[in-house]
């Protein structure tokens, strides 16, 4: 089975699981789901211990209903796939651990997405003359990117206007192949490592405007005291004229982005051609 087929099936399975978990949380006494969603949408760094336990339990209950093939599929669609140290997990316990973490993140994103309704540039409109073209695997890949970017809006300190811009990008990516006219946002995620003698820094860019959707990654390496080496890694572009140009492996690009988001990183959001952008660490 091709990778995009696995991603497509895993995404469909995750959507069903998240819907079940949200339904379970909404059915709990004490208005648990509303409290949870309000906390995430306000950018709180953590939910209460009680709500966290209820979220974990709801996820575990849904995982418990999964057959071994379904659980393995979910694991293949999780970040645990990128973080494995060998060929893969060897038991149901290992699968459940990776899927549990992934489901908790996706439910958090679903809670944060509740604030999207008024930020989607109004109702869907007819597609303009531009003719972006996407293969089936393109749409699966961009859908995975959408939910991952949604986690940025929960970062403490992210300005409300920047969170709103990220949400518009998320909504636009999820709406594909239908387009969102007027959107012009660039998101840059950066992280670094190393010490005084040698340092590496990497930047992952997401640019969505009327003419293109562009994903890129670049970096620098070297001694901070002298000129560092700069290089380009991946460059993935879809153009309004129907053309596409891809350099590098997009699964690796996603893996690099996931790695950065799992560590200390900064985010710069530029909303519109006149915006100089603001950086949040």
VEXGU-12306 format. One record per residue: z, y, x of N, C-alpha, C, O in turn; residue number from 1; residue in one letter. Coordinates in steps of 0.1 Angstrom, whole numbers. Layout:
(lumlum (Z Y X) (Z Y X) (Z Y X) (Z Y X) NUM A)
...
This chain:
(lumlum (0 -12 9) (0 0 0) (0 12 9) (8 13 18) 1 X)
(lumlum (-8 22 6) (-9 35 13) (3 43 11) (10 42 1) 2 X)
(lumlum (6 51 21) (18 59 21) (19 68 9) (29 70 2) 3 X)
(lumlum (7 75 5) (8 83 -7) (10 76 -20) (16 81 -29) 4 X)
(lumlum (6 63 -20) (9 55 -32) (24 52 -33) (30 53 -44) 5 X)
(lumlum (30 50 -21) (45 48 -21) (52 61 -25) (61 60 -34) 6 X)
(lumlum (48 72 -20) (54 85 -24) (52 88 -39) (61 92 -45) 7 X)
(lumlum (40 85 -44) (38 87 -58) (47 79 -67) (53 84 -77) 8 X)
(lumlum (48 66 -64) (56 58 -72) (71 61 -70) (79 61 -80) 9 X)
(lumlum (75 65 -58) (89 68 -55) (93 81 -63) (104 82 -69) 10 X)
(lumlum (83 91 -63) (86 103 -70) (88 101 -85) (97 107 -91) 11 X)
(lumlum (80 93 -91) (81 90 -105) (94 83 -108) (101 86 -118) 12 X)
(lumlum (98 74 -99) (111 66 -101) (122 76 -100) (132 75 -107) 13 X)
(lumlum (122 85 -90) (133 95 -88) (134 104 -100) (145 107 -104) 14 X)
(lumlum (123 108 -106) (123 117 -117) (131 110 -129) (139 116 -136) 15 X)
(lumlum (128 97 -131) (134 90 -141) (149 88 -139) (157 90 -148) 16 X)
(lumlum (153 86 -126) (167 84 -123) (175 97 -124) (186 97 -130) 17 X)
(lumlum (168 108 -120) (175 121 -122) (177 125 -136) (188 130 -140) 18 X)
(lumlum (167 122 -145) (169 124 -159) (180 116 -165) (188 121 -173) 19 X)
(lumlum (182 104 -160) (193 96 -165) (206 102 -161) (216 102 -168) 20 X)
(lumlum (207 106 -148) (220 111 -143) (223 124 -150) (235 126 -153) 21 X)
(lumlum (214 133 -152) (216 146 -159) (221 143 -173) (230 149 -178) 22 X)
(lumlum (215 133 -180) (219 130 -193) (234 125 -193) (241 128 -202) 23 X)
(lumlum (237 117 -183) (251 112 -182) (261 123 -180) (271 124 -186) 24 X)
(lumlum (257 133 -171) (266 144 -169) (267 153 -181) (278 158 -184) 25 X)
(lumlum (256 155 -188) (257 163 -200) (266 156 -211) (271 163 -220) 26 X)
(lumlum (267 143 -211) (274 136 -221) (289 135 -218) (297 131 -226) 27 X)
(lumlum (293 140 -206) (308 140 -202) (315 151 -209) (309 162 -211) 28 X)
(lumlum (328 149 -213) (336 160 -219) (339 171 -209) (338 168 -197) 29 X)
(lumlum (341 183 -214) (345 194 -205) (333 202 -200) (334 210 -191) 30 X)
(lumlum (321 200 -206) (309 208 -202) (306 207 -187) (304 217 -181) 31 X)
(lumlum (307 194 -182) (306 192 -168) (292 197 -162) (292 204 -152) 32 X)
(lumlum (281 194 -169) (268 198 -164) (267 213 -163) (261 218 -154) 33 X)
(lumlum (271 220 -173) (270 235 -173) (278 241 -162) (273 250 -155) 34 X)
(lumlum (290 236 -159) (298 240 -148) (291 238 -135) (291 246 -126) 35 X)
(lumlum (286 226 -134) (279 222 -121) (267 231 -119) (265 236 -108) 36 X)
(lumlum (258 233 -129) (246 241 -128) (250 255 -125) (243 261 -116) 37 X)
(lumlum (260 261 -131) (264 274 -128) (268 276 -114) (265 286 -107) 38 X)
(lumlum (276 266 -109) (280 267 -95) (268 267 -85) (268 275 -76) 39 X)
(lumlum (259 258 -88) (247 257 -79) (239 269 -79) (234 275 -69) 40 X)
(lumlum (236 275 -91) (228 286 -93) (234 299 -88) (227 309 -84) 41 X)
(lumlum (247 299 -86) (254 311 -81) (255 310 -66) (260 319 -59) 42 X)
(lumlum (250 299 -60) (250 297 -45) (263 293 -40) (266 296 -28) 43 X)
(lumlum (272 287 -48) (285 283 -42) (282 272 -32) (274 263 -34) 44 X)
(lumlum (290 272 -21) (287 262 -10) (292 248 -14) (286 238 -9) 45 X)
(lumlum (301 247 -24) (306 233 -28) (311 234 -42) (316 244 -47) 46 X)
(lumlum (309 223 -49) (315 221 -62) (329 216 -61) (333 212 -51) 47 X)
(lumlum (336 216 -72) (350 211 -72) (350 196 -69) (340 189 -72) 48 X)
(lumlum (361 191 -64) (362 177 -61) (360 168 -73) (354 158 -72) 49 X)
(lumlum (365 173 -84) (364 165 -97) (349 163 -101) (344 153 -104) 50 X)
(lumlum (342 175 -101) (328 174 -105) (320 166 -94) (311 159 -98) 51 X)
(lumlum (323 168 -82) (316 160 -71) (318 145 -73) (309 137 -71) 52 X)
(lumlum (330 141 -77) (333 127 -80) (325 122 -92) (320 111 -93) 53 X)
(lumlum (324 131 -102) (316 127 -114) (301 126 -111) (295 117 -117) 54 X)
(lumlum (296 134 -103) (282 134 -99) (280 121 -91) (270 113 -94) 55 X)
(lumlum (289 118 -82) (287 105 -74) (287 93 -83) (279 84 -81) 56 X)
(lumlum (297 93 -92) (298 81 -101) (286 79 -110) (281 68 -111) 57 X)
(lumlum (281 91 -115) (268 90 -123) (257 84 -115) (249 76 -120) 58 X)
(lumlum (256 89 -103) (245 84 -94) (246 69 -91) (237 61 -92) 59 X)
(lumlum (259 65 -88) (261 51 -85) (259 42 -97) (254 31 -96) 60 X)
(lumlum (261 47 -109) (259 39 -121) (244 37 -123) (240 26 -127) 61 X)
(lumlum (236 47 -121) (221 45 -122) (216 36 -111) (207 28 -114) 62 X)
(lumlum (221 38 -99) (217 29 -88) (220 15 -91) (212 6 -88) 63 X)
(lumlum (231 12 -97) (235 -1 -101) (226 -8 -110) (226 -21 -111) 64 X)
(lumlum (218 -1 -118) (208 -7 -127) (195 -10 -121) (186 -16 -127) 65 X)
(lumlum (193 -6 -108) (180 -7 -102) (179 -22 -96) (188 -27 -91) 66 X)
(lumlum (167 -27 -98) (164 -40 -92) (162 -38 -77) (159 -27 -73) 67 X)
(lumlum (163 -49 -69) (160 -48 -55) (147 -41 -51) (146 -32 -43) 68 X)
(lumlum (135 -45 -58) (123 -38 -55) (123 -23 -58) (118 -15 -50) 69 X)
(lumlum (129 -19 -69) (130 -5 -73) (139 3 -63) (136 14 -59) 70 X)
(lumlum (150 -4 -59) (159 3 -49) (153 4 -36) (154 15 -29) 71 X)
(lumlum (145 -5 -31) (138 -4 -19) (127 7 -20) (126 15 -10) 72 X)
(lumlum (121 8 -31) (111 19 -33) (118 33 -32) (112 42 -26) 73 X)
(lumlum (129 34 -38) (137 47 -38) (141 50 -23) (140 61 -19) 74 X)
(lumlum (145 40 -16) (149 42 -2) (137 47 6) (138 55 15) 75 X)
(lumlum (125 41 4) (113 45 11) (109 60 8) (103 66 16) 76 X)
(lumlum (114 65 -4) (111 78 -7) (122 88 -4) (122 99 -8) 77 X)
(lumlum (132 83 4) (144 91 7) (143 96 21) (135 91 29) 78 X)
(lumlum (152 105 25) (153 110 39) (158 99 48) (156 100 60) 79 X)
(lumlum (165 89 42) (170 78 50) (159 71 58) (161 66 69) 80 X)
(lumlum (147 71 52) (136 65 59) (133 72 73) (130 65 83) 81 X)
(lumlum (134 85 73) (131 93 85) (143 92 95) (141 94 107) 82 X)
(lumlum (155 88 91) (167 89 99) (170 75 104) (180 73 111) 83 X)
(lumlum (163 64 101) (167 51 105) (165 49 120) (157 56 126) 84 X)
(lumlum (173 41 125) (173 38 140) (166 25 143) (164 23 155) 85 X)
(lumlum (162 18 133) (154 5 136) (143 4 126) (138 14 121) 86 X)
(lumlum (139 -8 123) (128 -10 114) (131 -7 99) (122 -5 91) 87 X)
(lumlum (144 -6 96) (148 -3 82) (161 -9 78) (166 -17 86) 88 X)
(lumlum (166 -7 67) (179 -12 62) (178 -27 60) (167 -32 56) 89 X)
(lumlum (189 -34 62) (188 -49 61) (195 -54 49) (196 -66 47) 90 X)
(lumlum (201 -45 41) (209 -50 29) (209 -40 18) (205 -29 20) 91 X)
(lumlum (213 -45 6) (213 -36 -6) (223 -24 -3) (221 -13 -8) 92 X)
(lumlum (234 -27 4) (244 -17 7) (237 -5 15) (240 6 12) 93 X)
(lumlum (229 -9 24) (222 2 32) (212 10 23) (211 22 24) 94 X)
(lumlum (205 3 15) (196 10 6) (204 19 -3) (200 31 -5) 95 X)
(lumlum (215 14 -9) (223 22 -18) (228 35 -12) (229 45 -18) 96 X)
(lumlum (232 34 1) (238 45 8) (227 56 9) (230 68 7) 97 X)
(lumlum (215 53 14) (205 63 15) (200 69 2) (198 81 1) 98 X)
(lumlum (199 60 -8) (194 65 -21) (205 74 -28) (201 83 -35) 99 X)
(lumlum (218 70 -26) (228 78 -32) (228 93 -27) (229 102 -35) 100 X)
(lumlum (226 94 -14) (226 108 -8) (213 115 -14) (214 127 -17) 101 X)
(lumlum (202 108 -14) (190 115 -19) (191 119 -34) (187 130 -37) 102 X)
(lumlum (197 110 -42) (199 114 -56) (208 125 -58) (206 134 -67) 103 X)
(lumlum (219 126 -51) (228 137 -52) (221 150 -49) (223 160 -55) 104 X)
(lumlum (213 150 -38) (205 162 -35) (195 166 -46) (194 178 -49) 105 X)
(lumlum (189 156 -52) (179 159 -62) (185 164 -75) (180 172 -82) 106 X)
(lumlum (197 159 -78) (204 164 -90) (209 178 -88) (209 186 -97) 107 X)
(lumlum (213 181 -75) (217 195 -72) (205 204 -74) (206 215 -79) 108 X)
(lumlum (193 200 -69) (181 208 -71) (178 210 -86) (175 221 -90) 109 X)
(lumlum (180 199 -94) (177 200 -108) (186 210 -115) (182 217 -124) 110 X)
(lumlum (199 210 -110) (209 220 -116) (205 234 -112) (206 243 -120) 111 X)
(lumlum (200 236 -99) (196 249 -95) (183 254 -102) (181 266 -103) 112 X)
(lumlum (175 244 -106) (162 248 -112) (164 254 -126) (154 259 -131) 113 X)
(lumlum (176 253 -131) (178 258 -145) (175 273 -145) (173 279 -156) 114 X)
(lumlum (176 280 -134) (173 294 -134) (159 298 -132) (156 310 -130) 115 X)
(lumlum (150 288 -132) (136 291 -130) (128 297 -142) (118 303 -140) 116 X)
(lumlum (133 295 -153) (125 298 -165) (120 312 -165) (109 315 -169) 117 X)
(lumlum (129 322 -161) (125 336 -161) (118 340 -149) (115 352 -147) 118 X)
(lumlum (116 331 -139) (111 335 -126) (97 329 -123) (93 329 -112) 119 X)
(lumlum (90 324 -134) (78 317 -131) (66 325 -135) (55 320 -138) 120 X)
(lumlum (67 338 -134) (56 347 -136) (50 346 -150) (38 347 -152) 121 X)
(lumlum (59 343 -160) (54 342 -173) (48 329 -177) (49 320 -168) 122 X)
(lumlum (42 328 -188) (37 315 -192) (25 311 -184) (19 319 -178) 123 X)
(lumlum (21 298 -185) (9 293 -177) (-3 301 -182) (-5 304 -194) 124 X)
(lumlum (-12 304 -173) (-24 311 -176) (-36 303 -172) (-35 293 -164) 125 X)
(lumlum (-48 307 -177) (-60 300 -173) (-63 301 -158) (-60 311 -152) 126 X)
(lumlum (-68 290 -153) (-71 290 -139) (-82 300 -136) (-92 301 -143) 127 X)
(lumlum (-81 308 -125) (-90 319 -122) (-103 312 -115) (-104 300 -114) 128 X)
(lumlum (-112 321 -111) (-124 316 -105) (-123 308 -93) (-130 299 -90) 129 X)
(lumlum (-112 311 -85) (-110 304 -73) (-108 289 -76) (-103 285 -87) 130 X)
(lumlum (-113 280 -67) (-113 266 -70) (-106 258 -59) (-113 251 -52) 131 X)
(lumlum (-93 259 -59) (-86 250 -50) (-89 235 -54) (-90 232 -66) 132 X)
(lumlum (-90 227 -44) (-92 213 -47) (-81 204 -40) (-79 206 -28) 133 X)
(lumlum (-75 195 -47) (-65 187 -42) (-68 172 -45) (-71 169 -56) 134 X)
(lumlum (-66 164 -34) (-66 150 -36) (-53 145 -43) (-43 153 -43) 135 X)
(lumlum (-53 133 -48) (-41 128 -55) (-29 128 -45) (-18 131 -49) 136 X)
(lumlum (-32 124 -33) (-21 124 -23) (-16 137 -19) (-4 139 -15) 137 X)
(lumlum (-25 148 -20) (-21 161 -17) (-10 166 -27) (0 172 -24) 138 X)
(lumlum (-13 163 -40) (-4 167 -51) (10 160 -49) (20 166 -52) 139 X)
(lumlum (10 147 -45) (23 140 -43) (30 147 -32) (42 149 -33) 140 X)
(lumlum (23 150 -21) (30 156 -9) (35 170 -13) (47 173 -9) 141 X)
(lumlum (28 178 -20) (32 191 -23) (43 191 -33) (52 200 -34) 142 X)
(lumlum (44 181 -42) (55 179 -51) (68 176 -44) (78 181 -47) 143 X)
(lumlum (67 167 -33) (78 164 -25) (83 177 -18) (95 179 -17) 144 X)
(lumlum (74 185 -13) (78 197 -7) (85 207 -16) (94 213 -12) 145 X)
(lumlum (80 207 -29) (86 216 -39) (101 213 -40) (109 223 -40) 146 X)
(lumlum (105 201 -43) (119 198 -45) (127 201 -32) (139 205 -33) 147 X)
(lumlum (121 198 -20) (129 201 -8) (131 216 -6) (142 219 -1) 148 X)
(lumlum (121 224 -9) (123 238 -8) (134 243 -17) (141 253 -15) 149 X)
(lumlum (135 237 -29) (145 241 -39) (159 240 -33) (168 248 -37) 150 X)
(lumlum (161 232 -23) (175 231 -17) (178 244 -9) (190 247 -7) 151 X)
(lumlum (168 251 -5) (171 263 2) (178 274 -6) (186 282 -1) 152 X)
(lumlum (176 274 -19) (182 284 -28) (197 282 -29) (204 291 -33) 153 X)
(lumlum (203 271 -25) (217 269 -25) (224 273 -12) (236 272 -10) 154 X)
(lumlum (216 278 -2) (221 282 10) (230 294 9) (225 304 3) 155 X)
(lumlum (243 294 13) (251 306 12) (245 318 19) (240 316 30) 156 X)
(lumlum (246 329 13) (241 341 20) (227 345 17) (223 356 20) 157 X)
(lumlum (219 336 11) (205 339 8) (205 349 -3) (211 347 -14) 158 X)
(lumlum (198 360 0) (198 372 -10) (191 367 -23) (182 359 -23) 159 X)
(lumlum (197 372 -34) (191 368 -47) (176 370 -48) (169 362 -54) 160 X)
(lumlum (171 381 -43) (156 383 -43) (148 372 -35) (138 368 -39) 161 X)
(lumlum (154 368 -24) (148 357 -16) (149 344 -23) (139 336 -23) 162 X)
(lumlum (160 341 -30) (162 329 -37) (152 329 -49) (146 318 -52) 163 X)
(lumlum (150 340 -55) (140 341 -66) (126 338 -61) (118 332 -68) 164 X)
(lumlum (122 344 -49) (109 341 -43) (107 327 -40) (96 321 -43) 165 X)
(lumlum (117 320 -35) (116 306 -32) (114 298 -44) (106 289 -45) 166 X)
(lumlum (121 302 -55) (120 295 -68) (106 296 -73) (100 287 -80) 167 X)
(lumlum (100 308 -71) (86 310 -76) (76 301 -69) (67 295 -74) 168 X)
(lumlum (79 299 -56) (70 290 -48) (72 276 -53) (62 268 -54) 169 X)
(lumlum (85 272 -55) (88 258 -60) (80 256 -73) (74 245 -75) 170 X)
(lumlum (81 265 -82) (75 264 -95) (60 263 -94) (53 255 -101) 171 X)
(lumlum (54 271 -85) (40 271 -83) (35 257 -77) (25 252 -81) 172 X)
(lumlum (43 252 -68) (39 239 -62) (40 228 -72) (32 219 -72) 173 X)
(lumlum (50 229 -81) (51 218 -91) (41 219 -102) (38 210 -109) 174 X)
(lumlum (35 232 -103) (25 234 -114) (11 229 -110) (3 228 -118) 175 X)
(lumlum (9 227 -97) (-4 223 -92) (-9 211 -99) (-1 202 -103) 176 X)
(lumlum (-22 209 -102) (-33 217 -97) (-35 230 -105) (-44 238 -101) 177 X)
(lumlum (-27 233 -115) (-29 246 -122) (-23 257 -112) (-13 255 -106) 178 X)
(lumlum (-30 268 -111) (-26 278 -101) (-17 289 -107) (-16 290 -120) 179 X)
(lumlum (-11 296 -99) (-1 307 -103) (-7 320 -97) (-3 323 -85) 180 X)
(lumlum (-15 327 -104) (-21 340 -98) (-10 350 -95) (0 351 -101) 181 X)
(lumlum (-13 358 -84) (-4 369 -81) (7 365 -71) (14 374 -66) 182 X)
(lumlum (9 352 -68) (20 348 -59) (16 351 -45) (5 347 -41) 183 X)
(lumlum (24 357 -37) (22 360 -23) (35 359 -16) (41 369 -13) 184 X)
(lumlum (39 347 -12) (52 345 -6) (51 337 7) (43 327 7) 185 X)
(lumlum (58 340 17) (59 332 29) (73 329 32) (82 337 32) 186 X)
(lumlum (76 316 35) (89 311 39) (89 305 53) (80 297 56) 187 X)
(lumlum (98 309 61) (99 304 75) (113 298 77) (123 305 75) 188 X)
(lumlum (113 285 81) (126 278 84) (126 276 99) (116 270 105) 189 X)
(lumlum (136 281 106) (136 280 121) (150 274 125) (160 275 119) 190 X)
(lumlum (149 266 136) (161 261 142) (159 259 157) (147 258 162) 191 X)
(lumlum (170 259 165) (169 258 179) (179 248 184) (188 244 177) 192 X)
(lumlum (177 244 197) (186 235 204) (185 237 219) (176 244 223) 193 X)
(lumlum (195 232 226) (195 234 240) (206 243 245) (214 248 237) 194 X)
(lumlum (206 246 258) (217 255 263) (211 266 271) (199 271 269) 195 X)
(lumlum (218 271 281) (214 283 289) (202 279 298) (193 288 300) 196 X)
(lumlum (202 267 304) (191 264 313) (178 260 306) (167 263 312) 197 X)
(lumlum (179 255 294) (166 250 288) (169 251 273) (179 246 268) 198 X)
(lumlum (159 257 266) (161 258 251) (148 255 244) (137 259 249) 199 X)
(lumlum (149 249 232) (138 247 223) (140 254 210) (151 254 205) 200 X)
(lumlum (130 259 204) (131 265 191) (118 261 183) (107 260 189) 201 X)
(lumlum (120 259 170) (109 254 162) (109 262 149) (119 266 144) 202 X)
(lumlum (97 265 144) (95 272 131) (86 265 122) (75 261 126) 203 X)
(lumlum (90 264 109) (81 257 99) (78 267 88) (87 273 82) 204 X)
(lumlum (65 270 86) (61 280 77) (54 274 65) (47 264 65) 205 X)
(lumlum (57 281 53) (51 278 40) (45 291 35) (53 300 32) 206 X)
(lumlum (32 292 34) (26 304 29) (18 301 16) (9 292 17) 207 X)
(lumlum (21 308 5) (13 306 -7) (8 319 -12) (16 328 -15) 208 X)
(lumlum (-5 321 -12) (-11 334 -18) (-23 330 -25) (-27 319 -26) 209 X)
(lumlum (-30 340 -31) (-42 337 -40) (-53 330 -32) (-62 324 -38) 210 X)
(lumlum (-54 331 -19) (-65 326 -11) (-62 313 -4) (-71 306 -1) 211 X)
(lumlum (-49 309 -3) (-46 297 4) (-32 292 2) (-23 300 -2) 212 X)
(lumlum (-30 279 5) (-17 273 7) (-17 268 21) (-25 260 25) 213 X)
(lumlum (-7 273 29) (-7 270 43) (6 265 47) (16 271 45) 214 X)
(lumlum (7 254 54) (19 248 60) (17 247 75) (6 243 79) 215 X)
(lumlum (26 252 83) (25 252 97) (38 249 104) (49 250 98) 216 X)
(lumlum (37 245 117) (48 243 125) (45 247 139) (34 244 144) 217 X)
(lumlum (54 253 146) (52 258 160) (65 258 167) (75 256 161) 218 X)
(lumlum (64 260 180) (77 260 188) (75 266 201) (64 270 206) 219 X)
(lumlum (87 267 208) (87 272 222) (97 264 229) (107 259 224) 220 X)
(lumlum (94 262 242) (103 254 251) (104 261 264) (94 267 269) 221 X)
(lumlum (115 261 271) (116 266 284) (130 273 287) (139 272 279) 222 X)
(lumlum (131 279 298) (143 286 303) (143 300 296) (133 307 298) 223 X)
(lumlum (153 303 288) (153 316 282) (152 328 291) (148 339 287) 224 X)
(lumlum (155 326 304) (155 337 314) (141 340 318) (138 351 324) 225 X)
(lumlum (131 331 316) (117 333 320) (109 331 308) (113 328 297) 226 X)
(lumlum (96 333 310) (86 331 299) (86 316 294) (85 307 302) 227 X)
(lumlum (87 314 281) (87 301 276) (73 296 272) (64 304 269) 228 X)
(lumlum (72 283 271) (59 277 266) (59 278 251) (68 274 244) 229 X)
(lumlum (48 283 245) (46 283 231) (35 273 227) (26 271 234) 230 X)
(lumlum (37 266 215) (27 256 211) (27 255 196) (36 259 189) 231 X)
(lumlum (16 250 191) (14 247 177) (14 232 175) (9 225 182) 232 X)
(lumlum (21 228 164) (22 214 161) (13 210 150) (1 206 152) 233 X)
(lumlum (17 212 137) (8 209 126) (3 221 119) (10 232 119) 234 X)
(lumlum (-9 221 113) (-14 231 105) (-22 225 93) (-32 218 95) 235 X)
(lumlum (-17 227 81) (-22 221 69) (-26 233 59) (-18 240 55) 236 X)
(lumlum (-39 234 56) (-44 245 48) (-53 240 37) (-61 231 38) 237 X)
(lumlum (-51 246 25) (-60 244 13) (-64 258 9) (-56 267 8) 238 X)
(lumlum (-78 260 8) (-83 273 5) (-89 274 -9) (-92 265 -15) 239 X)
(lumlum (-89 287 -13) (-94 290 -27) (-109 287 -29) (-114 286 -40) 240 X)
(lumlum (-116 285 -18) (-130 282 -19) (-133 267 -20) (-144 262 -20) 241 X)
(lumlum (-122 259 -22) (-123 245 -23) (-122 237 -10) (-122 224 -11) 242 X)
(lumlum (-122 244 1) (-121 237 14) (-107 234 18) (-97 240 13) 243 X)
(lumlum (-105 225 27) (-92 222 33) (-94 219 48) (-104 214 52) 244 X)
(lumlum (-83 222 55) (-84 220 70) (-70 215 74) (-60 223 73) 245 X)
(lumlum (-69 203 79) (-56 197 83) (-57 193 98) (-66 186 102) 246 X)
(lumlum (-47 198 105) (-45 194 119) (-31 188 121) (-21 195 117) 247 X)
(lumlum (-30 176 125) (-17 169 127) (-14 161 115) (-21 161 105) 248 X)
(lumlum (-3 154 116) (2 145 105) (11 152 96) (22 156 100) 249 X)
(lumlum (8 152 83) (17 159 74) (30 152 71) (40 158 68) 250 X)
(lumlum (30 138 72) (43 131 71) (52 135 82) (65 137 80) 251 X)
(lumlum (47 137 94) (55 142 105) (60 156 103) (71 159 106) 252 X)
(lumlum (51 164 97) (55 178 94) (67 178 84) (77 185 86) 253 X)
(lumlum (66 169 74) (77 169 65) (90 163 71) (101 168 68) 254 X)
(lumlum (88 154 80) (100 148 88) (106 159 96) (118 160 97) 255 X)
(lumlum (98 167 103) (103 178 111) (111 188 103) (122 193 106) 256 X)
(lumlum (106 192 91) (112 201 82) (126 195 77) (136 202 77) 257 X)
(lumlum (126 182 73) (138 176 69) (148 176 80) (160 178 77) 258 X)
(lumlum (144 174 92) (153 174 104) (160 188 105) (172 189 107) 259 X)
(lumlum (151 198 104) (156 212 105) (166 215 94) (177 221 97) 260 X)
(lumlum (163 211 82) (172 215 71) (185 207 71) (195 211 64) 261 X)
(lumlum (186 196 79) (198 189 81) (207 194 92) (218 189 94) 262 X)
(lumlum (203 205 98) (210 211 109) (212 226 107) (208 231 96) 263 X)
(lumlum (217 233 117) (219 247 115) (205 254 116) (198 252 126) 264 X)
(lumlum (201 262 106) (188 268 106) (189 282 100) (199 286 94) 265 X)
(lumlum (178 289 102) (177 302 95) (165 302 86) (155 295 89) 266 X)
(lumlum (165 311 76) (154 312 67) (149 327 66) (158 336 65) 267 X)
(lumlum (136 329 67) (131 342 65) (121 341 53) (112 333 53) 268 X)
(lumlum (123 350 44) (114 350 32) (107 364 31) (113 374 31) 269 X)
(lumlum (94 363 30) (86 375 29) (79 375 15) (71 366 12) 270 X)
(lumlum (82 384 6) (76 384 -7) (67 396 -9) (71 407 -12) 271 X)
(lumlum (54 393 -7) (44 403 -9) (40 410 4) (47 409 14) 272 X)
(lumlum (28 415 5) (22 421 18) (31 432 23) (30 435 35) 273 X)
(lumlum (38 440 15) (45 451 19) (60 448 24) (67 457 28) 274 X)
(lumlum (64 435 22) (77 431 25) (78 427 40) (70 418 44) 275 X)
(lumlum (88 433 47) (89 429 61) (97 416 62) (98 410 73) 276 X)
(lumlum (104 411 52) (111 399 52) (125 401 57) (128 410 65) 277 X)
(lumlum (134 392 52) (148 392 56) (152 378 61) (147 368 55) 278 X)
(lumlum (160 377 71) (164 364 77) (178 361 74) (187 370 75) 279 X)
(lumlum (181 349 69) (194 344 66) (197 332 75) (189 323 76) 280 X)
(lumlum (209 333 82) (213 322 91) (223 313 83) (228 303 89) 281 X)
